[in-house]
Amino acid sequence: MPARTRPLALTMGEPAGIAGEIAIKAWHAPDGRPVPSFALLGDPDWLRAEAHRIKSHVHVLEVATMAEAASRFHEGLPVIPLHLKTKAAPAAPDPRNAEAVIASIDRAVALARSGEAAGIVTNPIHKASLYGAGFKFPGHTEYLASLCGAAHPVMMLAIEGLRVVPVTVHLALGEAVRTLTREAIVTAAATTYEALSRDFGIANPRLAIAALNPHAGEGGAMGMEEQTVISPAIKALQGRGIEAKGPLPADTLFHAAARSRYDAVICMYHDQALIPLKTLDFAGGVNITLGLPFVRTSPDHGTAFDIAGQDKADPSSLLAALRLAARIAVERAKRA
């Protein structure tokens, strides 16, 4: 099937969180805009219980294939069954269900790699519940990379008008500074440059490279990393023909006029990237994994146990993730 008609594979995520609720709400498309067809890989009974809890009249439609999901998406929310071992309760994750959560991810990747799915969208997981089932990864990104042998996956976060890529991710700030290297910056930036062209259709991507220290280090008065690590990385990128500018002070990188001058910002650590993005659009952020052989996006939030089962979850980020995954799949198909 063409990319525009192949559905997306949506993973089950943590069944005690808000994954089921936002999947149901996304199918309803409360914002009135079209939603790409998708199939949820999970437990139909769990999803029916979620629908009953939030008083949704969605028809949970058990299907056998992604093609069937695409053809019947208008009838209800398609589900390819993967059964939980025990009934899920809101805000009470049960390790007995970890096997099904992991199986949902594995099945989604297999469907994407076979071409049956246009890409995958991952619902939030609760890692502590998965460790007992053999899950040994910091998060989705690393696990997905291991499934397909990707050496250097890169995390991009995106909202309308802003894309950010942290070079170091889930590390304590001191460790992030110690482990920041020229090679890591070059890898993240080069992968981002390729993705902006292939996945976003940008002919000549422009990268802004953030400084690490205040005022870009003030010529060494506030730190030497700009001179010893970041500037050499920028020169290496420019040597590859990549338009990369910096190091640029982070405190002036994210206002409206600055955002018009680049297509993505390469940030040095997690919060440098995520604070401006979540301040601008807390509900609509999308997590995209670059460097994989298939499309993967995810809502930019967690399991939200504090509101699970209360009909308070906002599906905006999941809707954005579904729509962006579909757009990326179409862009990739153009270049296939």
N, C-alpha and C positions, 0 to 999 in steps of 0.2 A: 504493500500500500504506500502511496505517497506520504511524506512526512506530515502533511496537513490533515490526513485522515487517520493515521495511526494514533491510537490513544496513548496516553502516558500511564506508566505504572506508578501508583501511589502506595507507598509502604504503610503498614499498619501503625508503626510507632508504638509507644508505650500505651497499652490499652487502659491503664488507670488514669491517664492524663486527658488532655483535651483533643487528642488526635481524631477520635471518632466524631466528636461534635463539629470540629472545623471541616472535616471531610463532607459531612452532611450539609452544612451551611454553604460550603463552596459549591456543591452540586445545585443548590437552590439559587446561587448567584444573586445575593441580595442587592448588589450594586446595579443590577440590570444589564450588565455587559456580558457578551458571550463567554462561555467557559469551554476550554478545550476538553474533548472527551478524555476520560481517565477511568481506570479500573483500580479499585482498592484491593490489595492483596492481604486478606485478613479474615477474621471470623464473622460470618454473617449474623449469627445470633448476638454477638457483642454489638455489632452495628445496629441491629434492630432495637436492642435495649437502649442504646444511646439515643436513637430516634424517638423512642417512646419517652425517654426522660426529658427531652427538650420539646416534646409535642410536635415533632415533625411528621408529616404524612408521606415522606419519601418512601418509594418502593425499593427495598433492598433486593437487588436483582442478581441472583447467583448465575455466573457465566463460566464457561469452560475455557474460552480463549480471548485474547485481546481483540481479535477481529469481531467476535460476538459483542464484546463490550462497546466497540465503536458503533456498531450497527444498531444497538439497543439503548444507547446512552440517553436518548430522549424519553425512554420509558421509566427509567429509575437509575439509582446509583449502582453500577455494576460491581460485583465482588467476586474475585476468584478465591474460593474458600481455602483458608489455612486455619485450622481449628486450635483454639486455646485449650490448655489442659485444665484450667479452672476458670470459673466465672470471674470476670474483672469487676472490681469495685472502684468507684472514683476515689482518687487520692490514696489508694492502698496498693501500690505495686507488689506483685507476687512473682518471686523468682521462678515459679513453676511455669510461667508463661513466657519466659525468656527465649526458649527454644523456638516458639512460633514467631516472636518478634525478629529474631535473627534470620529465620527461614524466609520471612517476608522480604527482607533486604536481599538475600541470596536470589530469590525468585525474580525480583525486580531487575537485578543486574543481568540475570540469564535472559530475560525477555528483551532487555535493551540490546544486549550483545547479539542476540539472534535476529534482531531487526523487527520483532513482533511489536515492540513498544518503541515509540518515538524517543523516549527518554524516561528517566525516573525522577520522581519527587519524593523526598523522604520526610515522613512525619517525625516529630521529636521522639528521641529514645531516652530512657533512664538507665545510664550506664551501670549504676550500682546493682540494678536488678539483673543485668546481663552477665556480670563477671562469673557468677556461679555456673553459667552454661558454657564457659570457655571463651567468652569475649574478652580480649586482652588489648584493646585498642583505646586510645584517648577519645575517639569519637567516630562519627560516620565517615569523615573524610579519609582517615587512615585505613579504616576497614575496607572501604570501597576501593582504595588504591591497591590493597593487598589482594583483592579478588581478581583484579585485572592486570597486576604487575606494573602499575604506574609508579615510576620512580620518584617523581617530584610533583605531587598534587598541590595545587595552590587554591587558597580560599579567597573568593571575591564576594563582597557584600554590595548590593545594589539597591537603589531606589531611583525614582524618576529624577534625572539630572545629576546623579552622583554615583560613582563606582569607586570602591576602596579595596585595597589588597594589603593585609598585614604581612610583613615578611616573617616575623616571629608571631606565634599565635598564643597557644595556651601555656604560657610560661610566667612565672613570677617576674616582675619588672626587672629586678637585678639580674636574673638569669637571662632574660631577653637581651639586655644590653651586652652581657658577656658573650653571648652566642651569636650576636649579629656579625655577619661576615660579608665581604664583598661578593663572594660566590652566591650566598643566599639571596642577596638583593638582585643580582644579575639574573638568577634563575626565576625568581618571582616576577620580575619586570618583563623578561623575555617571554615567559609563558603568558602573561597578561597581554602583551603586545600581539602575540599570535591569536589569542582568543578574541580580542577586540576586532580583529580583521575577519576571522573565520566565523565567529558566533554572533557578532553584533553588526557585521557589514560595514565597518569603518575602514575606509580605504587607507588612510595614513594616520594611525592612532598617535595621540599625543599623551605622553606620560609625565606627570608631575611627581618628583621624588622628594618626599618629606625629609626634613632634617630630624635628627634625634633630639638635640639639645635646644634650649631656648635661643631664639635669635640666630638659629643655625650655627650655634657655637661661638659667635662673636670673634671669629678669627682665632679660636683656640682658647679664649678666655673662659668660656663656659663648657669646655669639653673638646676633645680632639677627634671624635668619631667622624665628624663631617669631612675632615681632611684626610684621615687615615683609612676610612672604610667606605663612606658613602660617595665621595667625589671620585675615587678610583672606579667604583662600580658604574657611575654615570658615564665616565669616559669609555669604559668597556662597552656599554650599551650603545653609545654614540658611534663607536667603532664598528658596530654591527648595522649601522644605518637606522637605528631606533631613535625617534625624537623623544629624548628624555631630558628634562630640565630640573635643576636643583643643585645642591640641597636647598629646599625652600622652607622657611620658618612655618611650622605647623599652625601657629596662631593666626596666620593670614591666608591660609590655604582654602578655607571652606566657605567664605562669604560668596554671595551670588556672582559678583563680577569675577572673582578668582575661578569659580567653578566653570565659567564659560571658556576658560583658556586651556582646558585639558579634558581628556576622555576617561582617565582613571588616575587615582593617586596611589602611589606605592608608599605605604606607611611602615614605620619601623617596628611598631608593636601593636598589640591587640586594641587597647583602648584609644590609641591615637587614631585608629581607623573607625572604630565603632561608635565612639561618643558623638562625633558630628553627624554620622549617618542616622543614628537613632534619635538624635535631637531634632533633625529635620523631618523624619517620618518614622515614628516609633512602630507603628502598626504595619507598615507596608514593605519592610525590608525583605530582601531575598538573598539567601546564601547560595552561591554557585561554586561548584568545584571545577576548576580549570585543570587541564592536563590529563583528563580521563578519556578513554575511547568511546564514551557515550555521554549523553547529556544528563547532568544531575543538578537539580536545584532543591532548595528546602526553605520552608518558612524560617525567618530569623528570630525564633523564640524557642523556649523550652516546653516542657511538659505541662507547666502551669497547674501543678497539683492544688494550689490555693483556690482555684476557681473550677476545678474539674467537677463535672456533673451538675453545674449550677446554671447552665444556659447563659453564661456570661462571656464565652470565648469569642473573640473577633476573628473571622476567617480571612481578613484582608491580606495577611502575609502569605497564607496558603494560596489564595487566588492569584496573587502576584507571582508566586513561584510556579504555579501551573501555566499561567499565561507566558511567562518568560521562557520556561522550558519549551513550550510549543514554538515560540518565535525562534529560539536558538536551533531547534530541530529543523525548521524550514530553512534557515540560513545555511546550516551544514549540508542539507540536501542539495542546495544550489551548487555547492562546490564538490559534490560527490562524483 
